[in-house]
Amino acid sequence: MINQYTLDRFEGYYAVLVEKGNEQNELMVLKERLIAFAKAGDTLAIDFDSIGNLRHVEIIAKEKISPEEPEKELEGL
C-alpha cells in the first residue's frame, strides 16, 4: 500500500514524516533511509511491506500533487 507523507524535519537519527490528509499522524523513520535524496518539505510516496517496514520510497514531483490526479499515475516517478 502506497501512502503519501511530507518530510517535515530531521531530528537526531530520525526523519519525521507527516501523513498527507492526516497531518496529526507522524511517522519516524531512520534518517539514513532518506537523507541521501530527500529534504524537508518533500512529498514522498512510501510503500510499506506487510510488517510495516519501508519497502520503497520516492519523491513526488510538486507538479504531480493534485487531488484530481489518480494515485496510480504517481507510481514510477
PDB file of N, H, CA, C and O in Angstrom:
ATOM      1  N   MET A   1       0.845  -1.181   0.000  1.00  0.00           N
ATOM      2  CA  MET A   1       0.000   0.000   0.000  1.00  0.00           C
ATOM      3  C   MET A   1       0.891   1.246   0.000  1.00  0.00           C
ATOM      4  O   MET A   1       1.796   1.369   0.826  1.00  0.00           O
ATOM      5  N   ILE A   2       0.632   2.161  -0.924  1.00  0.00           N
ATOM      6  H   ILE A   2      -0.103   2.062  -1.595  1.00  0.00           H
ATOM      7  CA  ILE A   2       1.432   3.375  -1.029  1.00  0.00           C
ATOM      8  C   ILE A   2       0.730   4.501  -0.288  1.00  0.00           C
ATOM      9  O   ILE A   2      -0.456   4.760  -0.489  1.00  0.00           O
ATOM     10  N   ASN A   3       1.492   5.161   0.574  1.00  0.00           N
ATOM     11  H   ASN A   3       2.456   4.950   0.737  1.00  0.00           H
ATOM     12  CA  ASN A   3       0.989   6.290   1.352  1.00  0.00           C
ATOM     13  C   ASN A   3       1.813   7.520   0.999  1.00  0.00           C
ATOM     14  O   ASN A   3       2.961   7.404   0.570  1.00  0.00           O
ATOM     15  N   GLN A   4       1.225   8.693   1.180  1.00  0.00           N
ATOM     16  H   GLN A   4       0.292   8.787   1.528  1.00  0.00           H
ATOM     17  CA  GLN A   4       1.937   9.939   0.921  1.00  0.00           C
ATOM     18  C   GLN A   4       2.229  10.651   2.235  1.00  0.00           C
ATOM     19  O   GLN A   4       1.357  10.810   3.089  1.00  0.00           O
ATOM     20  N   TYR A   5       3.472  11.070   2.369  1.00  0.00           N
ATOM     21  H   TYR A   5       4.181  10.941   1.675  1.00  0.00           H
ATOM     22  CA  TYR A   5       3.933  11.786   3.552  1.00  0.00           C
ATOM     23  C   TYR A   5       4.746  12.990   3.117  1.00  0.00           C
ATOM     24  O   TYR A   5       5.343  12.990   2.040  1.00  0.00           O
ATOM     25  N   THR A   6       4.767  14.017   3.958  1.00  0.00           N
ATOM     26  H   THR A   6       4.282  14.017   4.833  1.00  0.00           H
ATOM     27  CA  THR A   6       5.669  15.148   3.783  1.00  0.00           C
ATOM     28  C   THR A   6       6.809  14.972   4.769  1.00  0.00           C
ATOM     29  O   THR A   6       6.587  14.702   5.950  1.00  0.00           O
ATOM     30  N   LEU A   7       8.036  15.126   4.276  1.00  0.00           N
ATOM     31  H   LEU A   7       8.217  15.346   3.317  1.00  0.00           H
ATOM     32  CA  LEU A   7       9.197  15.080   5.166  1.00  0.00           C
ATOM     33  C   LEU A   7       9.223  16.407   5.916  1.00  0.00           C
ATOM     34  O   LEU A   7       9.570  17.447   5.357  1.00  0.00           O
ATOM     35  N   ASP A   8       8.852  16.350   7.187  1.00  0.00           N
ATOM     36  H   ASP A   8       8.570  15.505   7.642  1.00  0.00           H
ATOM     37  CA  ASP A   8       8.728  17.564   7.987  1.00  0.00           C
ATOM     38  C   ASP A   8      10.081  18.071   8.457  1.00  0.00           C
ATOM     39  O   ASP A   8      10.392  19.255   8.324  1.00  0.00           O
ATOM     40  N   ARG A   9      10.896  17.156   9.015  1.00  0.00           N
ATOM     41  H   ARG A   9      10.644  16.194   9.123  1.00  0.00           H
ATOM     42  CA  ARG A   9      12.189  17.585   9.564  1.00  0.00           C
ATOM     43  C   ARG A   9      13.040  16.361   9.889  1.00  0.00           C
ATOM     44  O   ARG A   9      12.556  15.231   9.956  1.00  0.00           O
ATOM     45  N   PHE A  10      14.322  16.634  10.087  1.00  0.00           N
ATOM     46  H   PHE A  10      14.715  17.552  10.033  1.00  0.00           H
ATOM     47  CA  PHE A  10      15.238  15.623  10.602  1.00  0.00           C
ATOM     48  C   PHE A  10      15.463  15.928  12.074  1.00  0.00           C
ATOM     49  O   PHE A  10      15.698  17.078  12.444  1.00  0.00           O
ATOM     50  N   GLU A  11      15.391  14.904  12.916  1.00  0.00           N
ATOM     51  H   GLU A  11      15.200  13.970  12.616  1.00  0.00           H
ATOM     52  CA  GLU A  11      15.526  15.061  14.364  1.00  0.00           C
ATOM     53  C   GLU A  11      16.438  13.950  14.876  1.00  0.00           C
ATOM     54  O   GLU A  11      16.017  12.797  14.972  1.00  0.00           O
ATOM     55  N   GLY A  12      17.681  14.288  15.204  1.00  0.00           N
ATOM     56  H   GLY A  12      18.023  15.225  15.127  1.00  0.00           H
ATOM     57  CA  GLY A  12      18.614  13.266  15.661  1.00  0.00           C
ATOM     58  C   GLY A  12      18.866  12.239  14.578  1.00  0.00           C
ATOM     59  O   GLY A  12      19.263  12.584  13.465  1.00  0.00           O
ATOM     60  N   TYR A  13      18.635  10.974  14.902  1.00  0.00           N
ATOM     61  H   TYR A  13      18.313  10.694  15.806  1.00  0.00           H
ATOM     62  CA  TYR A  13      18.835   9.881  13.945  1.00  0.00           C
ATOM     63  C   TYR A  13      17.612   9.627  13.071  1.00  0.00           C
ATOM     64  O   TYR A  13      17.622   8.709  12.252  1.00  0.00           O
ATOM     65  N   TYR A  14      16.567  10.421  13.232  1.00  0.00           N
ATOM     66  H   TYR A  14      16.559  11.167  13.898  1.00  0.00           H
ATOM     67  CA  TYR A  14      15.300  10.131  12.572  1.00  0.00           C
ATOM     68  C   TYR A  14      14.846  11.239  11.633  1.00  0.00           C
ATOM     69  O   TYR A  14      15.195  12.409  11.792  1.00  0.00           O
ATOM     70  N   ALA A  15      14.057  10.827  10.652  1.00  0.00           N
ATOM     71  H   ALA A  15      13.773   9.877  10.523  1.00  0.00           H
ATOM     72  CA  ALA A  15      13.321  11.741   9.793  1.00  0.00           C
ATOM     73  C   ALA A  15      11.876  11.681  10.270  1.00  0.00           C
ATOM     74  O   ALA A  15      11.331  10.597  10.476  1.00  0.00           O
ATOM     75  N   VAL A  16      11.258  12.841  10.443  1.00  0.00           N
ATOM     76  H   VAL A  16      11.701  13.722  10.276  1.00  0.00           H
ATOM     77  CA  VAL A  16       9.867  12.902  10.895  1.00  0.00           C
ATOM     78  C   VAL A  16       8.992  13.180   9.676  1.00  0.00           C
ATOM     79  O   VAL A  16       9.144  14.199   9.003  1.00  0.00           O
ATOM     80  N   LEU A  17       8.071  12.251   9.407  1.00  0.00           N
ATOM     81  H   LEU A  17       7.948  11.423   9.954  1.00  0.00           H
ATOM     82  CA  LEU A  17       7.164  12.349   8.273  1.00  0.00           C
ATOM     83  C   LEU A  17       5.760  12.644   8.781  1.00  0.00           C
ATOM     84  O   LEU A  17       5.349  12.133   9.823  1.00  0.00           O
ATOM     85  N   VAL A  18       5.027  13.470   8.044  1.00  0.00           N
ATOM     86  H   VAL A  18       5.361  13.885   7.197  1.00  0.00           H
ATOM     87  CA  VAL A  18       3.642  13.801   8.386  1.00  0.00           C
ATOM     88  C   VAL A  18       2.762  13.283   7.249  1.00  0.00           C
ATOM     89  O   VAL A  18       3.000  13.595   6.082  1.00  0.00           O
ATOM     90  N   GLU A  19       1.747  12.493   7.594  1.00  0.00           N
ATOM     91  H   GLU A  19       1.553  12.240   8.542  1.00  0.00           H
ATOM     92  CA  GLU A  19       0.884  11.894   6.582  1.00  0.00           C
ATOM     93  C   GLU A  19       0.032  12.946   5.878  1.00  0.00           C
ATOM     94  O   GLU A  19      -0.564  13.805   6.529  1.00  0.00           O
ATOM     95  N   LYS A  20      -0.025  12.880   4.557  1.00  0.00           N
ATOM     96  H   LYS A  20       0.459  12.183   4.028  1.00  0.00           H
ATOM     97  CA  LYS A  20      -0.864  13.792   3.776  1.00  0.00           C
ATOM     98  C   LYS A  20      -2.324  13.453   4.042  1.00  0.00           C
ATOM     99  O   LYS A  20      -2.715  12.289   3.952  1.00  0.00           O
ATOM    100  N   GLY A  21      -3.132  14.454   4.368  1.00  0.00           N
ATOM    101  H   GLY A  21      -2.814  15.399   4.441  1.00  0.00           H
ATOM    102  CA  GLY A  21      -4.546  14.245   4.629  1.00  0.00           C
ATOM    103  C   GLY A  21      -4.845  13.885   6.079  1.00  0.00           C
ATOM    104  O   GLY A  21      -6.002  13.909   6.496  1.00  0.00           O
ATOM    105  N   ASN A  22      -3.819  13.553   6.844  1.00  0.00           N
ATOM    106  H   ASN A  22      -2.878  13.534   6.505  1.00  0.00           H
ATOM    107  CA  ASN A  22      -3.987  13.246   8.270  1.00  0.00           C
ATOM    108  C   ASN A  22      -2.754  13.800   8.990  1.00  0.00           C
ATOM    109  O   ASN A  22      -1.931  13.042   9.505  1.00  0.00           O
ATOM    110  N   GLU A  23      -2.641  15.106   9.018  1.00  0.00           N
ATOM    111  H   GLU A  23      -3.310  15.722   8.600  1.00  0.00           H
ATOM    112  CA  GLU A  23      -1.437  15.788   9.498  1.00  0.00           C
ATOM    113  C   GLU A  23      -1.104  15.511  10.957  1.00  0.00           C
ATOM    114  O   GLU A  23       0.006  15.809  11.399  1.00  0.00           O
ATOM    115  N   GLN A  24      -2.040  14.949  11.710  1.00  0.00           N
ATOM    116  H   GLN A  24      -2.941  14.707  11.351  1.00  0.00           H
ATOM    117  CA  GLN A  24      -1.747  14.621  13.107  1.00  0.00           C
ATOM    118  C   GLN A  24      -0.990  13.301  13.226  1.00  0.00           C
ATOM    119  O   GLN A  24      -0.473  12.974  14.294  1.00  0.00           O
ATOM    120  N   ASN A  25      -0.924  12.547  12.134  1.00  0.00           N
ATOM    121  H   ASN A  25      -1.344  12.813  11.266  1.00  0.00           H
ATOM    122  CA  ASN A  25      -0.222  11.267  12.138  1.00  0.00           C
ATOM    123  C   ASN A  25       1.229  11.477  11.708  1.00  0.00           C
ATOM    124  O   ASN A  25       1.508  11.742  10.539  1.00  0.00           O
ATOM    125  N   GLU A  26       2.145  11.355  12.664  1.00  0.00           N
ATOM    126  H   GLU A  26       1.918  11.140  13.614  1.00  0.00           H
ATOM    127  CA  GLU A  26       3.572  11.477  12.378  1.00  0.00           C
ATOM    128  C   GLU A  26       4.215  10.102  12.406  1.00  0.00           C
ATOM    129  O   GLU A  26       3.841   9.230  13.190  1.00  0.00           O
ATOM    130  N   LEU A  27       5.191   9.935  11.530  1.00  0.00           N
ATOM    131  H   LEU A  27       5.495  10.644  10.893  1.00  0.00           H
ATOM    132  CA  LEU A  27       5.914   8.680  11.427  1.00  0.00           C
ATOM    133  C   LEU A  27       7.400   9.007  11.488  1.00  0.00           C
ATOM    134  O   LEU A  27       7.873   9.916  10.806  1.00  0.00           O
ATOM    135  N   MET A  28       8.126   8.263  12.304  1.00  0.00           N
ATOM    136  H   MET A  28       7.741   7.524  12.857  1.00  0.00           H
ATOM    137  CA  MET A  28       9.570   8.475  12.390  1.00  0.00           C
ATOM    138  C   MET A  28      10.275   7.287  11.755  1.00  0.00           C
ATOM    139  O   MET A  28      10.004   6.135  12.094  1.00  0.00           O
ATOM    140  N   VAL A  29      11.187   7.579  10.827  1.00  0.00           N
ATOM    141  H   VAL A  29      11.408   8.514  10.551  1.00  0.00           H
ATOM    142  CA  VAL A  29      11.989   6.536  10.190  1.00  0.00           C
ATOM    143  C   VAL A  29      13.455   6.927  10.325  1.00  0.00           C
ATOM    144  O   VAL A  29      13.777   8.098  10.530  1.00  0.00           O
ATOM    145  N   LEU A  30      14.323   5.960  10.212  1.00  0.00           N
ATOM    146  H   LEU A  30      14.062   5.009  10.046  1.00  0.00           H
ATOM    147  CA  LEU A  30      15.751   6.263  10.318  1.00  0.00           C
ATOM    148  C   LEU A  30      16.166   7.250   9.239  1.00  0.00           C
ATOM    149  O   LEU A  30      15.864   7.062   8.061  1.00  0.00           O
ATOM    150  N   LYS A  31      16.850   8.287   9.647  1.00  0.00           N
ATOM    151  H   LYS A  31      17.096   8.439  10.604  1.00  0.00           H
ATOM    152  CA  LYS A  31      17.293   9.351   8.758  1.00  0.00           C
ATOM    153  C   LYS A  31      18.122   8.807   7.603  1.00  0.00           C
ATOM    154  O   LYS A  31      18.035   9.315   6.486  1.00  0.00           O
ATOM    155  N   GLU A  32      18.928   7.772   7.864  1.00  0.00           N
ATOM    156  H   GLU A  32      18.998   7.359   8.772  1.00  0.00           H
ATOM    157  CA  GLU A  32      19.814   7.231   6.831  1.00  0.00           C
ATOM    158  C   GLU A  32      19.038   6.683   5.632  1.00  0.00           C
ATOM    159  O   GLU A  32      19.603   6.552   4.546  1.00  0.00           O
ATOM    160  N   ARG A  33      17.758   6.360   5.809  1.00  0.00           N
ATOM    161  H   ARG A  33      17.299   6.466   6.691  1.00  0.00           H
ATOM    162  CA  ARG A  33      16.945   5.857   4.694  1.00  0.00           C
ATOM    163  C   ARG A  33      16.550   6.964   3.720  1.00  0.00           C
ATOM    164  O   ARG A  33      16.229   6.685   2.565  1.00  0.00           O
ATOM    165  N   LEU A  34      16.571   8.227   4.180  1.00  0.00           N
ATOM    166  H   LEU A  34      16.832   8.454   5.119  1.00  0.00           H
ATOM    167  CA  LEU A  34      16.047   9.323   3.363  1.00  0.00           C
ATOM    168  C   LEU A  34      17.029  10.448   3.074  1.00  0.00           C
ATOM    169  O   LEU A  34      16.886  11.137   2.064  1.00  0.00           O
ATOM    170  N   ILE A  35      18.020  10.651   3.930  1.00  0.00           N
ATOM    171  H   ILE A  35      18.136  10.091   4.750  1.00  0.00           H
ATOM    172  CA  ILE A  35      18.828  11.869   3.855  1.00  0.00           C
ATOM    173  C   ILE A  35      19.619  12.000   2.549  1.00  0.00           C
ATOM    174  O   ILE A  35      19.953  13.113   2.144  1.00  0.00           O
ATOM    175  N   ALA A  36      19.919  10.891   1.895  1.00  0.00           N
ATOM    176  H   ALA A  36      19.648   9.986   2.224  1.00  0.00           H
ATOM    177  CA  ALA A  36      20.712  10.941   0.669  1.00  0.00           C
ATOM    178  C   ALA A  36      19.964  11.597  -0.492  1.00  0.00           C
ATOM    179  O   ALA A  36      20.593  12.142  -1.399  1.00  0.00           O
ATOM    180  N   PHE A  37      18.613  11.550  -0.473  1.00  0.00           N
ATOM    181  H   PHE A  37      18.102  11.107   0.263  1.00  0.00           H
ATOM    182  CA  PHE A  37      17.880  12.062  -1.631  1.00  0.00           C
ATOM    183  C   PHE A  37      16.700  12.967  -1.290  1.00  0.00           C
ATOM    184  O   PHE A  37      16.160  13.612  -2.188  1.00  0.00           O
ATOM    185  N   ALA A  38      16.288  13.036  -0.046  1.00  0.00           N
ATOM    186  H   ALA A  38      16.727  12.512   0.683  1.00  0.00           H
ATOM    187  CA  ALA A  38      15.103  13.831   0.306  1.00  0.00           C
ATOM    188  C   ALA A  38      15.489  14.975   1.235  1.00  0.00           C
ATOM    189  O   ALA A  38      16.453  14.886   1.994  1.00  0.00           O
ATOM    190  N   LYS A  39      14.710  16.054   1.155  1.00  0.00           N
ATOM    191  H   LYS A  39      13.927  16.127   0.538  1.00  0.00           H
ATOM    192  CA  LYS A  39      14.938  17.205   2.042  1.00  0.00           C
ATOM    193  C   LYS A  39      13.602  17.614   2.662  1.00  0.00           C
ATOM    194  O   LYS A  39      12.533  17.242   2.178  1.00  0.00           O
ATOM    195  N   ALA A  40      13.687  18.371   3.720  1.00  0.00           N
ATOM    196  H   ALA A  40      14.555  18.673   4.113  1.00  0.00           H
ATOM    197  CA  ALA A  40      12.477  18.836   4.406  1.00  0.00           C
ATOM    198  C   ALA A  40      11.559  19.541   3.415  1.00  0.00           C
ATOM    199  O   ALA A  40      12.010  20.351   2.606  1.00  0.00           O
ATOM    200  N   GLY A  41      10.280  19.229   3.484  1.00  0.00           N
ATOM    201  H   GLY A  41       9.914  18.570   4.141  1.00  0.00           H
ATOM    202  CA  GLY A  41       9.291  19.809   2.587  1.00  0.00           C
ATOM    203  C   GLY A  41       8.930  18.915   1.413  1.00  0.00           C
ATOM    204  O   GLY A  41       7.900  19.132   0.774  1.00  0.00           O
ATOM    205  N   ASP A  42       9.758  17.904   1.110  1.00  0.00           N
ATOM    206  H   ASP A  42      10.594  17.728   1.630  1.00  0.00           H
ATOM    207  CA  ASP A  42       9.461  16.989   0.010  1.00  0.00           C
ATOM    208  C   ASP A  42       8.249  16.130   0.340  1.00  0.00           C
ATOM    209  O   ASP A  42       8.040  15.755   1.494  1.00  0.00           O
ATOM    210  N   THR A  43       7.449  15.821  -0.681  1.00  0.00           N
ATOM    211  H   THR A  43       7.619  16.126  -1.618  1.00  0.00           H
ATOM    212  CA  THR A  43       6.350  14.872  -0.539  1.00  0.00           C
ATOM    213  C   THR A  43       6.848  13.530  -1.050  1.00  0.00           C
ATOM    214  O   THR A  43       7.404  13.430  -2.144  1.00  0.00           O
ATOM    215  N   LEU A  44       6.638  12.501  -0.238  1.00  0.00           N
ATOM    216  H   LEU A  44       6.187  12.582   0.651  1.00  0.00           H
ATOM    217  CA  LEU A  44       7.155  11.177  -0.549  1.00  0.00           C
ATOM    218  C   LEU A  44       6.021  10.173  -0.702  1.00  0.00           C
ATOM    219  O   LEU A  44       5.042  10.211   0.043  1.00  0.00           O
ATOM    220  N   ALA A  45       6.159   9.280  -1.667  1.00  0.00           N
ATOM    221  H   ALA A  45       6.954   9.249  -2.272  1.00  0.00           H
ATOM    222  CA  ALA A  45       5.273   8.119  -1.797  1.00  0.00           C
ATOM    223  C   ALA A  45       6.026   6.959  -1.157  1.00  0.00           C
ATOM    224  O   ALA A  45       7.134   6.624  -1.575  1.00  0.00           O
ATOM    225  N   ILE A  46       5.423   6.351  -0.144  1.00  0.00           N
ATOM    226  H   ILE A  46       4.523   6.624   0.196  1.00  0.00           H
ATOM    227  CA  ILE A  46       6.095   5.297   0.606  1.00  0.00           C
ATOM    228  C   ILE A  46       5.274   4.020   0.529  1.00  0.00           C
ATOM    229  O   ILE A  46       4.074   4.012   0.803  1.00  0.00           O
ATOM    230  N   ASP A  47       5.948   2.944   0.149  1.00  0.00           N
ATOM    231  H   ASP A  47       6.923   2.951  -0.073  1.00  0.00           H
ATOM    232  CA  ASP A  47       5.335   1.624   0.091  1.00  0.00           C
ATOM    233  C   ASP A  47       5.877   0.816   1.262  1.00  0.00           C
ATOM    234  O   ASP A  47       7.090   0.672   1.414  1.00  0.00           O
ATOM    235  N   PHE A  48       4.983   0.293   2.082  1.00  0.00           N
ATOM    236  H   PHE A  48       3.998   0.410   1.958  1.00  0.00           H
ATOM    237  CA  PHE A  48       5.368  -0.498   3.250  1.00  0.00           C
ATOM    238  C   PHE A  48       5.182  -1.980   2.958  1.00  0.00           C
ATOM    239  O   PHE A  48       4.291  -2.358   2.197  1.00  0.00           O
ATOM    240  N   ASP A  49       6.024  -2.827   3.565  1.00  0.00           N
ATOM    241  H   ASP A  49       6.747  -2.520   4.183  1.00  0.00           H
ATOM    242  CA  ASP A  49       5.806  -4.267   3.450  1.00  0.00           C
ATOM    243  C   ASP A  49       4.744  -4.702   4.464  1.00  0.00           C
ATOM    244  O   ASP A  49       4.164  -3.861   5.150  1.00  0.00           O
ATOM    245  N   SER A  50       4.488  -5.996   4.562  1.00  0.00           N
ATOM    246  H   SER A  50       4.959  -6.679   4.005  1.00  0.00           H
ATOM    247  CA  SER A  50       3.395  -6.492   5.388  1.00  0.00           C
ATOM    248  C   SER A  50       3.592  -6.272   6.884  1.00  0.00           C
ATOM    249  O   SER A  50       2.626  -6.313   7.645  1.00  0.00           O
ATOM    250  N   ILE A  51       4.842  -6.036   7.321  1.00  0.00           N
ATOM    251  H   ILE A  51       5.628  -6.003   6.703  1.00  0.00           H
ATOM    252  CA  ILE A  51       5.066  -5.797   8.751  1.00  0.00           C
ATOM    253  C   ILE A  51       5.419  -4.343   9.061  1.00  0.00           C
ATOM    254  O   ILE A  51       5.839  -4.025  10.174  1.00  0.00           O
ATOM    255  N   GLY A  52       5.245  -3.462   8.071  1.00  0.00           N
ATOM    256  H   GLY A  52       4.903  -3.720   7.168  1.00  0.00           H
ATOM    257  CA  GLY A  52       5.406  -2.034   8.315  1.00  0.00           C
ATOM    258  C   GLY A  52       6.766  -1.450   8.021  1.00  0.00           C
ATOM    259  O   GLY A  52       7.002  -0.277   8.311  1.00  0.00           O
ATOM    260  N   ASN A  53       7.678  -2.236   7.447  1.00  0.00           N
ATOM    261  H   ASN A  53       7.487  -3.189   7.211  1.00  0.00           H
ATOM    262  CA  ASN A  53       8.984  -1.701   7.062  1.00  0.00           C
ATOM    263  C   ASN A  53       8.879  -0.968   5.728  1.00  0.00           C
ATOM    264  O   ASN A  53       8.031  -1.293   4.896  1.00  0.00           O
ATOM    265  N   LEU A  54       9.748   0.024   5.531  1.00  0.00           N
ATOM    266  H   LEU A  54      10.437   0.288   6.206  1.00  0.00           H
ATOM    267  CA  LEU A  54       9.770   0.727   4.257  1.00  0.00           C
ATOM    268  C   LEU A  54      10.262  -0.223   3.173  1.00  0.00           C
ATOM    269  O   LEU A  54      11.350  -0.789   3.284  1.00  0.00           O
ATOM    270  N   ARG A  55       9.461  -0.396   2.129  1.00  0.00           N
ATOM    271  H   ARG A  55       8.578   0.064   2.040  1.00  0.00           H
ATOM    272  CA  ARG A  55       9.870  -1.230   1.012  1.00  0.00           C
ATOM    273  C   ARG A  55      10.410  -0.351  -0.118  1.00  0.00           C
ATOM    274  O   ARG A  55      11.417  -0.679  -0.745  1.00  0.00           O
ATOM    275  N   HIS A  56       9.730   0.761  -0.365  1.00  0.00           N
ATOM    276  H   HIS A  56       8.912   1.026   0.145  1.00  0.00           H
ATOM    277  CA  HIS A  56      10.130   1.645  -1.462  1.00  0.00           C
ATOM    278  C   HIS A  56       9.704   3.072  -1.122  1.00  0.00           C
ATOM    279  O   HIS A  56       8.612   3.309  -0.607  1.00  0.00           O
ATOM    280  N   VAL A  57      10.599   4.018  -1.425  1.00  0.00           N
ATOM    281  H   VAL A  57      11.486   3.826  -1.843  1.00  0.00           H
ATOM    282  CA  VAL A  57      10.318   5.432  -1.176  1.00  0.00           C
ATOM    283  C   VAL A  57      10.693   6.212  -2.426  1.00  0.00           C
ATOM    284  O   VAL A  57      11.763   6.001  -2.997  1.00  0.00           O
ATOM    285  N   GLU A  58       9.820   7.104  -2.849  1.00  0.00           N
ATOM    286  H   GLU A  58       8.950   7.275  -2.385  1.00  0.00           H
ATOM    287  CA  GLU A  58      10.166   8.002  -3.948  1.00  0.00           C
ATOM    288  C   GLU A  58       9.600   9.393  -3.699  1.00  0.00           C
ATOM    289  O   GLU A  58       8.572   9.563  -3.044  1.00  0.00           O
ATOM    290  N   ILE A  59      10.297  10.372  -4.236  1.00  0.00           N
ATOM    291  H   ILE A  59      11.133  10.234  -4.767  1.00  0.00           H
ATOM    292  CA  ILE A  59       9.841  11.766  -4.127  1.00  0.00           C
ATOM    293  C   ILE A  59       8.796  12.006  -5.206  1.00  0.00           C
ATOM    294  O   ILE A  59       8.977  11.614  -6.359  1.00  0.00           O
ATOM    295  N   ILE A  60       7.707  12.650  -4.824  1.00  0.00           N
ATOM    296  H   ILE A  60       7.560  12.968  -3.887  1.00  0.00           H
ATOM    297  CA  ILE A  60       6.658  13.016  -5.781  1.00  0.00           C
ATOM    298  C   ILE A  60       6.931  14.445  -6.228  1.00  0.00           C
ATOM    299  O   ILE A  60       7.028  15.353  -5.402  1.00  0.00           O
ATOM    300  N   ALA A  61       7.051  14.637  -7.517  1.00  0.00           N
ATOM    301  H   ALA A  61       6.972  13.899  -8.187  1.00  0.00           H
ATOM    302  CA  ALA A  61       7.289  15.978  -8.060  1.00  0.00           C
ATOM    303  C   ALA A  61       6.135  16.891  -7.676  1.00  0.00           C
ATOM    304  O   ALA A  61       4.976  16.478  -7.713  1.00  0.00           O
ATOM    305  N   LYS A  62       6.443  18.114  -7.313  1.00  0.00           N
ATOM    306  H   LYS A  62       7.385  18.449  -7.284  1.00  0.00           H
ATOM    307  CA  LYS A  62       5.416  19.050  -6.837  1.00  0.00           C
ATOM    308  C   LYS A  62       4.286  19.245  -7.840  1.00  0.00           C
ATOM    309  O   LYS A  62       3.135  19.393  -7.428  1.00  0.00           O
ATOM    310  N   GLU A  63       4.569  19.251  -9.136  1.00  0.00           N
ATOM    311  H   GLU A  63       5.503  19.130  -9.471  1.00  0.00           H
ATOM    312  CA  GLU A  63       3.504  19.453 -10.127  1.00  0.00           C
ATOM    313  C   GLU A  63       2.602  18.233 -10.264  1.00  0.00           C
ATOM    314  O   GLU A  63       1.542  18.327 -10.883  1.00  0.00           O
ATOM    315  N   LYS A  64       2.995  17.084  -9.701  1.00  0.00           N
ATOM    316  H   LYS A  64       3.856  17.008  -9.198  1.00  0.00           H
ATOM    317  CA  LYS A  64       2.171  15.882  -9.760  1.00  0.00           C
ATOM    318  C   LYS A  64       1.196  15.785  -8.592  1.00  0.00           C
ATOM    319  O   LYS A  64       0.349  14.892  -8.575  1.00  0.00           O
ATOM    320  N   ILE A  65       1.296  16.672  -7.631  1.00  0.00           N
ATOM    321  H   ILE A  65       1.984  17.398  -7.645  1.00  0.00           H
ATOM    322  CA  ILE A  65       0.444  16.602  -6.445  1.00  0.00           C
ATOM    323  C   ILE A  65      -0.833  17.402  -6.694  1.00  0.00           C
ATOM    324  O   ILE A  65      -0.833  18.633  -6.669  1.00  0.00           O
ATOM    325  N   SER A  66      -1.911  16.675  -6.932  1.00  0.00           N
ATOM    326  H   SER A  66      -1.911  15.676  -6.953  1.00  0.00           H
ATOM    327  CA  SER A  66      -3.213  17.322  -7.060  1.00  0.00           C
ATOM    328  C   SER A  66      -4.281  16.288  -6.746  1.00  0.00           C
ATOM    329  O   SER A  66      -4.139  15.122  -7.115  1.00  0.00           O
ATOM    330  N   PRO A  67      -5.342  16.696  -6.074  1.00  0.00           N
ATOM    331  CA  PRO A  67      -6.352  15.734  -5.640  1.00  0.00           C
ATOM    332  C   PRO A  67      -7.079  15.042  -6.790  1.00  0.00           C
ATOM    333  O   PRO A  67      -7.550  13.917  -6.623  1.00  0.00           O
ATOM    334  N   GLU A  68      -7.182  15.685  -7.951  1.00  0.00           N
ATOM    335  H   GLU A  68      -6.800  16.599  -8.087  1.00  0.00           H
ATOM    336  CA  GLU A  68      -7.934  15.073  -9.038  1.00  0.00           C
ATOM    337  C   GLU A  68      -7.110  14.070  -9.841  1.00  0.00           C
ATOM    338  O   GLU A  68      -7.657  13.359 -10.684  1.00  0.00           O
ATOM    339  N   GLU A  69      -5.815  14.006  -9.594  1.00  0.00           N
ATOM    340  H   GLU A  69      -5.370  14.584  -8.910  1.00  0.00           H
ATOM    341  CA  GLU A  69      -4.965  13.094 -10.339  1.00  0.00           C
ATOM    342  C   GLU A  69      -4.966  11.707  -9.686  1.00  0.00           C
ATOM    343  O   GLU A  69      -4.715  11.598  -8.485  1.00  0.00           O
ATOM    344  N   PRO A  70      -5.240  10.662 -10.441  1.00  0.00           N
ATOM    345  CA  PRO A  70      -5.262   9.314  -9.856  1.00  0.00           C
ATOM    346  C   PRO A  70      -3.903   8.942  -9.267  1.00  0.00           C
ATOM    347  O   PRO A  70      -2.861   9.265  -9.837  1.00  0.00           O
ATOM    348  N   GLU A  71      -3.924   8.260  -8.120  1.00  0.00           N
ATOM    349  H   GLU A  71      -4.770   7.998  -7.656  1.00  0.00           H
ATOM    350  CA  GLU A  71      -2.705   7.892  -7.428  1.00  0.00           C
ATOM    351  C   GLU A  71      -1.811   7.001  -8.266  1.00  0.00           C
ATOM    352  O   GLU A  71      -0.588   7.082  -8.149  1.00  0.00           O
ATOM    353  N   LYS A  72      -2.388   6.146  -9.115  1.00  0.00           N
ATOM    354  H   LYS A  72      -3.381   6.080  -9.210  1.00  0.00           H
ATOM    355  CA  LYS A  72      -1.596   5.222  -9.920  1.00  0.00           C
ATOM    356  C   LYS A  72      -0.615   5.958 -10.825  1.00  0.00           C
ATOM    357  O   LYS A  72       0.433   5.412 -11.168  1.00  0.00           O
ATOM    358  N   GLU A  73      -0.938   7.191 -11.218  1.00  0.00           N
ATOM    359  H   GLU A  73      -1.790   7.635 -10.940  1.00  0.00           H
ATOM    360  CA  GLU A  73      -0.027   7.957 -12.053  1.00  0.00           C
ATOM    361  C   GLU A  73       1.205   8.437 -11.297  1.00  0.00           C
ATOM    362  O   GLU A  73       2.189   8.842 -11.915  1.00  0.00           O
ATOM    363  N   LEU A  74       1.164   8.399  -9.976  1.00  0.00           N
ATOM    364  H   LEU A  74       0.364   8.070  -9.473  1.00  0.00           H
ATOM    365  CA  LEU A  74       2.307   8.816  -9.174  1.00  0.00           C
ATOM    366  C   LEU A  74       3.362   7.724  -9.076  1.00  0.00           C
ATOM    367  O   LEU A  74       4.510   8.009  -8.736  1.00  0.00           O
ATOM    368  N   GLU A  75       2.996   6.477  -9.369  1.00  0.00           N
ATOM    369  H   GLU A  75       2.063   6.245  -9.646  1.00  0.00           H
ATOM    370  CA  GLU A  75       3.930   5.375  -9.257  1.00  0.00           C
ATOM    371  C   GLU A  75       4.966   5.456 -10.369  1.00  0.00           C
ATOM    372  O   GLU A  75       4.653   5.825 -11.501  1.00  0.00           O
ATOM    373  N   GLY A  76       6.192   5.108 -10.035  1.00  0.00           N
ATOM    374  H   GLY A  76       6.446   4.808  -9.116  1.00  0.00           H
ATOM    375  CA  GLY A  76       7.247   5.018 -11.025  1.00  0.00           C
ATOM    376  C   GLY A  76       7.886   6.319 -11.421  1.00  0.00           C
ATOM    377  O   GLY A  76       8.542   6.385 -12.461  1.00  0.00           O
ATOM    378  N   LEU A  77       7.719   7.362 -10.628  1.00  0.00           N
ATOM    379  H   LEU A  77       7.187   7.309  -9.784  1.00  0.00           H
ATOM    380  CA  LEU A  77       8.374   8.633 -10.931  1.00  0.00           C
ATOM    381  C   LEU A  77       9.858   8.521 -10.753  1.00  0.00           C
ATOM    382  O   LEU A  77      10.580   9.496 -10.963  1.00  0.00           O
TER     383      LEU A  77
END
